[in-house]
Amino acid sequence: MGLFTDRNAIPITYQLFPGNTNDCLTYRPNFSRIKKEYGLGRVVVVADKGMCTGDNIWYTLSAKDGYVFSLSVRGANKEMKDYVLKEEGYEWIGNEYKRKSRLYPRTIWVTSNSGKKMKKIVHEKQVIFYSEKYDKRAKAERAAVIAKAQDLISHPGKYSRSTSFGAAGYIKGIEFDKDTGEILTPSKSLSIDWDKIKEEEAFDGYYAIVTSEHKESDDRIIEMYRGLWKIEETFRVTKSDLEARPVYVSREDHIQAHFLTCFVALVIARILEMKMDHRYSIGKMLKSLDKSECTLIKANLYLFDYFDNVLEDIGNKFDIDFSIRSRTLGDIKKILAKTKK
């Protein structure tokens, strides 16, 4: 699913793609469609490094729009890596955070209409920031992977290509059977690639953001990029709270209907979250609302047997008294009619 949201994380539109579609290929068709459908003016797109390709950047600039993309530091060229690690220019904010920026002419590769690759220069602002918290988190996560790699070396029979994912990247000389996925390399021939680990550790905690918005401050660019967590959280909500995945339908029209239902539910949930001033997570509100059920106890009388603080706050906001335990069918219909106004 390619999903667009506004700055408040309210979903605007979406488009479905086959599961094997590369993320970077979902950007342009979605972006073109949303601008046309909504009659948008200049747009600044914020996205992670999966969208940071030469084609996407050139397409965005050609449409006179802007971008704020993250750039893989470890995958960058030597000049960029040296700039990141060079202490000169950094401004410390407190004791755990620093940042710096520069205007820089970066070379990108763009695919022409004939399919040939062309070299282009984009003059962009590059913002680098370092967080000690992210540094410690990265090292802790790597330590767990290294421990797994060491166990793999000691007990290769316990692992296969699929179960060794992550750890295998830190092991020299490891080979797998193409058909079974079994490890072919004898244990005595395997060793930890400490040079690779040392090189990766040097960039722990560092993030690079590239943008067309030269006049924006470093802090504003970082703030815009950090807004991506709302997108990530949105996908977590759709997969867990709204049960968008897994999809137990196979016909194309049923799949489209399933995701449309999830999209509408997500819009409603986000608006509810905003109306409640973000006091509760979507998951918590849905859990309470889901428990607000009634049972027919006698003719035209229904008993509601659940009430909590979340329902009380939602009720106060929308003028619904969830504390009332018994209602007639007419009472319930009046409440439903009021919510539609």
C-alpha positions as CSV (number, residue, x, y, z in Angstrom):
1,M,0.0,0.0,0.0
2,G,1.3,3.4,-1.0
3,L,-0.2,5.8,1.6
4,F,-0.3,9.6,1.7
5,T,-1.1,11.6,4.8
6,D,-1.2,15.2,5.8
7,R,0.9,16.7,8.6
8,N,-1.7,15.6,11.1
9,A,-1.3,12.0,10.0
10,I,-4.9,12.1,8.5
11,P,-4.8,9.7,5.5
12,I,-5.5,11.5,2.2
13,T,-5.4,8.7,-0.3
14,Y,-3.8,5.4,-1.0
15,Q,-3.0,3.0,-3.9
16,L,-2.4,-0.8,-3.8
17,F,0.6,-2.4,-5.5
18,P,1.6,-6.1,-5.9
19,G,3.5,-7.3,-2.9
20,N,6.8,-7.6,-4.8
21,T,6.8,-4.0,-6.0
22,N,9.9,-2.1,-4.9
23,D,9.0,0.8,-2.5
24,C,10.8,3.4,-4.7
25,L,8.6,2.5,-7.7
26,T,5.3,3.3,-5.8
27,Y,6.2,7.0,-5.3
28,R,5.8,8.5,-8.8
29,P,2.5,7.1,-9.9
30,N,1.0,7.9,-6.5
31,F,2.4,11.4,-6.4
32,S,1.2,12.2,-9.9
33,R,-2.3,11.0,-9.2
34,I,-2.7,12.8,-5.9
35,K,-1.6,16.2,-7.3
36,K,-4.0,15.8,-10.2
37,E,-7.0,14.6,-8.2
38,Y,-6.7,17.2,-5.4
39,G,-5.5,20.1,-7.5
40,L,-2.5,20.6,-5.3
41,G,0.1,23.4,-5.7
42,R,3.7,23.0,-4.8
43,V,4.2,20.0,-2.5
44,V,7.1,19.1,-0.3
45,V,7.3,15.3,0.1
46,V,8.8,13.7,3.2
47,A,10.0,10.1,2.9
48,D,12.6,7.7,4.1
49,K,15.7,6.5,2.3
50,G,13.7,3.9,0.3
51,M,12.3,6.7,-1.8
52,C,15.7,8.6,-2.1
53,T,16.5,7.6,-5.7
54,G,17.8,9.8,-8.5
55,D,14.6,9.2,-10.5
56,N,12.3,10.2,-7.7
57,I,14.3,13.3,-6.9
58,W,14.5,14.4,-10.5
59,Y,10.8,13.7,-11.0
60,T,10.0,15.8,-8.0
61,L,12.2,18.7,-9.0
62,S,11.0,18.6,-12.6
63,A,7.4,19.1,-11.3
64,K,8.7,22.2,-9.3
65,D,8.0,20.4,-6.0
66,G,10.3,19.8,-3.1
67,Y,11.6,16.8,-1.1
68,V,12.9,15.9,2.3
69,F,14.4,12.5,2.1
70,S,16.7,10.5,4.4
71,L,19.9,9.3,2.9
72,S,21.7,6.1,3.9
73,V,25.0,7.2,5.6
74,R,26.5,3.7,5.4
75,G,25.6,3.5,1.7
76,A,26.9,7.0,0.9
77,N,30.2,7.7,-1.0
78,K,33.5,8.3,0.8
79,E,33.2,12.1,0.6
80,M,29.8,12.0,2.4
81,K,31.0,9.6,5.0
82,D,34.0,11.7,5.8
83,Y,31.8,14.8,6.1
84,V,29.5,13.0,8.6
85,L,32.4,11.8,10.8
86,K,34.3,15.1,10.7
87,E,33.6,16.9,14.0
88,E,34.0,20.4,12.4
89,G,30.8,22.2,12.0
90,Y,28.7,20.3,14.4
91,E,26.6,22.3,17.0
92,W,25.9,20.4,20.2
93,I,22.4,20.8,21.6
94,G,22.8,19.7,25.2
95,N,25.1,16.7,25.8
96,E,23.4,14.0,23.7
97,Y,22.5,15.6,20.3
98,K,24.4,17.5,17.6
99,R,23.8,18.6,14.1
100,K,25.3,20.4,11.1
101,S,24.4,21.2,7.5
102,R,25.8,22.3,4.2
103,L,24.6,23.2,0.7
104,Y,26.2,20.7,-1.6
105,P,26.0,19.8,-5.4
106,R,25.3,16.0,-5.3
107,T,25.5,13.7,-8.3
108,I,22.5,11.5,-9.0
109,W,21.7,9.1,-11.8
110,V,18.4,9.5,-13.7
111,T,16.8,7.1,-16.1
112,S,16.0,8.7,-19.5
113,N,12.9,7.9,-21.6
114,S,15.1,5.6,-23.7
115,G,16.1,3.7,-20.5
116,K,19.7,5.0,-20.4
117,K,21.2,6.4,-17.2
118,M,22.1,10.1,-17.2
119,K,24.2,11.9,-14.6
120,K,22.6,15.0,-13.1
121,I,23.6,17.4,-10.4
122,V,21.2,18.5,-7.7
123,H,22.0,21.4,-5.4
124,E,20.6,20.4,-2.1
125,K,20.8,21.0,1.6
126,Q,22.3,18.2,3.6
127,V,21.5,18.0,7.3
128,I,23.4,15.6,9.5
129,F,22.4,14.9,13.0
130,Y,23.6,12.6,15.7
131,S,21.7,11.2,18.7
132,E,23.4,9.4,21.6
133,K,20.1,7.6,22.3
134,Y,20.0,6.2,18.7
135,D,23.7,5.4,19.0
136,K,23.2,3.2,22.1
137,R,20.1,1.6,20.6
138,A,22.0,0.6,17.4
139,K,24.9,-0.8,19.4
140,A,22.5,-2.8,21.6
141,E,20.7,-4.2,18.6
142,R,24.0,-5.1,16.9
143,A,25.2,-6.8,20.0
144,A,22.3,-9.2,19.9
145,V,23.0,-9.9,16.2
146,I,26.7,-10.6,16.9
147,A,25.7,-13.0,19.7
148,K,23.5,-14.8,17.2
149,A,26.4,-14.9,14.7
150,Q,28.7,-16.4,17.3
151,D,26.2,-19.1,18.1
152,L,25.8,-19.8,14.4
153,I,29.6,-20.3,14.1
154,S,29.5,-22.7,17.1
155,H,26.4,-24.5,16.0
156,P,25.9,-24.1,12.2
157,G,23.5,-27.1,12.0
158,K,20.9,-25.1,14.0
159,Y,20.6,-22.5,11.3
160,S,19.6,-22.0,7.7
161,R,19.6,-19.1,5.2
162,S,16.2,-17.9,6.6
163,T,16.9,-18.3,10.3
164,S,20.4,-16.8,10.1
165,F,19.1,-13.5,8.6
166,G,21.0,-10.6,9.9
167,A,23.7,-12.6,11.7
168,A,25.0,-14.1,8.4
169,G,26.0,-10.6,7.3
170,Y,28.7,-10.5,10.0
171,I,30.2,-13.8,9.2
172,K,33.1,-14.3,6.8
173,G,33.0,-17.1,4.2
174,I,29.4,-18.3,4.9
175,E,27.7,-20.1,2.0
176,F,24.3,-21.7,1.7
177,D,22.8,-24.5,-0.4
178,K,20.8,-22.8,-3.1
179,D,18.0,-25.4,-2.8
180,T,17.7,-26.2,0.9
181,G,19.2,-23.1,2.5
182,E,21.5,-25.2,4.6
183,I,24.9,-23.8,5.6
184,L,27.6,-25.5,3.5
185,T,30.7,-23.9,5.1
186,P,32.3,-26.0,7.9
187,S,32.2,-24.3,11.3
188,K,36.0,-24.1,11.5
189,S,36.1,-22.0,8.3
190,L,33.6,-19.4,9.7
191,S,34.6,-16.2,11.6
192,I,33.2,-12.9,12.7
193,D,33.9,-10.0,10.3
194,W,35.1,-7.5,12.9
195,D,36.3,-5.0,10.3
196,K,32.8,-4.7,8.9
197,I,31.4,-4.3,12.4
198,K,33.9,-1.6,13.3
199,E,33.0,0.3,10.1
200,E,29.3,0.1,10.8
201,E,29.7,1.2,14.4
202,A,31.4,4.4,13.4
203,F,28.1,5.6,11.9
204,D,25.8,4.5,14.8
205,G,23.5,7.4,15.8
206,Y,24.1,9.4,12.7
207,Y,21.4,10.3,10.2
208,A,21.5,12.2,7.0
209,I,18.7,14.2,5.4
210,V,18.8,15.7,1.9
211,T,16.4,18.4,0.9
212,S,15.5,20.8,-1.8
213,E,14.4,23.3,0.8
214,H,17.5,25.4,1.2
215,K,15.9,28.2,3.2
216,E,14.5,26.0,5.9
217,S,16.4,25.8,9.2
218,D,18.2,22.6,10.2
219,D,15.7,22.1,13.1
220,R,12.7,22.6,10.8
221,I,14.1,20.0,8.3
222,I,14.7,17.5,11.1
223,E,11.2,18.2,12.5
224,M,9.7,17.6,9.1
225,Y,11.6,14.3,8.8
226,R,10.7,13.1,12.3
227,G,7.0,13.4,11.3
228,L,7.5,10.2,9.4
229,W,7.0,8.3,12.7
230,K,3.3,9.1,12.2
231,I,3.3,7.2,8.9
232,E,5.1,4.2,10.5
233,E,2.6,4.3,13.4
234,T,-0.2,4.5,10.8
235,F,0.9,1.2,9.2
236,R,1.1,-0.4,12.7
237,V,-2.4,0.7,13.4
238,T,-3.7,-0.7,10.1
239,K,-2.0,-4.0,10.6
240,S,-2.8,-4.6,14.2
241,D,-5.8,-2.5,15.5
242,L,-7.6,-2.4,12.2
243,E,-6.5,-5.9,11.1
244,A,-5.6,-4.8,7.5
245,R,-3.2,-7.7,7.4
246,P,-3.3,-10.6,6.7
247,V,-5.8,-10.5,3.9
248,Y,-8.0,-13.6,3.7
249,V,-9.5,-12.8,0.3
250,S,-8.2,-13.5,-3.1
251,R,-10.4,-11.8,-5.7
252,E,-9.2,-8.4,-6.9
253,D,-12.4,-6.7,-6.1
254,H,-12.6,-8.2,-2.6
255,I,-9.0,-7.1,-1.9
256,Q,-9.8,-3.6,-3.0
257,A,-13.0,-3.6,-0.8
258,H,-11.0,-4.9,2.2
259,F,-8.4,-2.1,2.0
260,L,-11.0,0.6,1.3
261,T,-12.8,-0.5,4.5
262,C,-9.5,-0.3,6.4
263,F,-8.7,3.1,4.9
264,V,-12.1,4.6,5.9
265,A,-11.7,3.1,9.4
266,L,-8.2,4.6,9.6
267,V,-9.5,8.1,8.6
268,I,-12.2,7.9,11.3
269,A,-9.8,6.6,13.9
270,R,-7.3,9.4,13.2
271,I,-10.0,12.1,13.3
272,L,-11.2,10.6,16.7
273,E,-7.6,10.7,17.9
274,M,-7.2,14.3,16.9
275,K,-10.6,15.3,18.4
276,M,-9.5,13.7,21.7
277,D,-6.3,15.8,21.6
278,H,-4.1,12.7,21.4
279,R,-4.9,11.7,25.0
280,Y,-5.2,8.1,24.1
281,S,-3.7,5.9,21.4
282,I,-6.0,4.6,18.7
283,G,-5.5,1.1,20.0
284,K,-6.7,2.0,23.5
285,M,-9.8,3.9,22.2
286,L,-10.8,1.0,19.9
287,K,-10.3,-1.5,22.6
288,S,-12.8,0.4,24.9
289,L,-15.2,1.1,22.1
290,D,-15.2,-2.6,21.1
291,K,-16.1,-3.5,24.7
292,S,-19.1,-1.1,24.7
293,E,-21.6,-3.8,23.7
294,C,-25.2,-4.4,24.6
295,T,-27.3,-7.5,25.3
296,L,-31.1,-7.8,24.8
297,I,-32.4,-8.7,28.3
298,K,-36.1,-8.3,27.6
299,A,-38.5,-6.8,25.0
300,N,-37.0,-3.5,23.8
301,L,-34.5,-3.2,26.6
302,Y,-30.7,-3.5,26.1
303,L,-28.1,-3.8,28.8
304,F,-24.6,-2.2,28.4
305,D,-22.1,-3.9,30.7
306,Y,-18.9,-2.0,30.2
307,F,-17.7,1.5,31.0
308,D,-14.3,3.1,31.6
309,N,-12.5,6.4,31.7
310,V,-11.7,6.3,28.0
311,L,-15.4,5.9,27.1
312,E,-16.3,8.7,29.6
313,D,-13.9,11.1,27.8
314,I,-15.1,10.1,24.4
315,G,-18.7,10.5,25.5
316,N,-18.0,14.0,26.9
317,K,-16.5,15.1,23.6
318,F,-19.3,13.7,21.5
319,D,-22.2,14.2,23.9
320,I,-22.8,10.5,24.4
321,D,-23.4,9.1,27.9
322,F,-21.7,5.7,27.9
323,S,-22.3,5.3,31.6
324,I,-26.1,4.6,31.1
325,R,-26.5,0.8,31.5
326,S,-29.9,0.3,29.9
327,R,-31.4,1.7,26.8
328,T,-34.3,1.1,24.5
329,L,-33.9,0.4,20.8
330,G,-35.3,3.9,20.2
331,D,-32.6,5.5,22.5
332,I,-29.9,3.6,20.6
333,K,-31.2,4.7,17.2
334,K,-31.3,8.4,18.4
335,I,-27.6,8.2,19.4
336,L,-26.6,6.6,16.0
337,A,-28.6,9.3,14.2
338,K,-26.8,12.0,16.2
339,T,-23.4,10.7,15.3
340,K,-24.2,11.1,11.6
341,K,-24.9,14.8,11.8
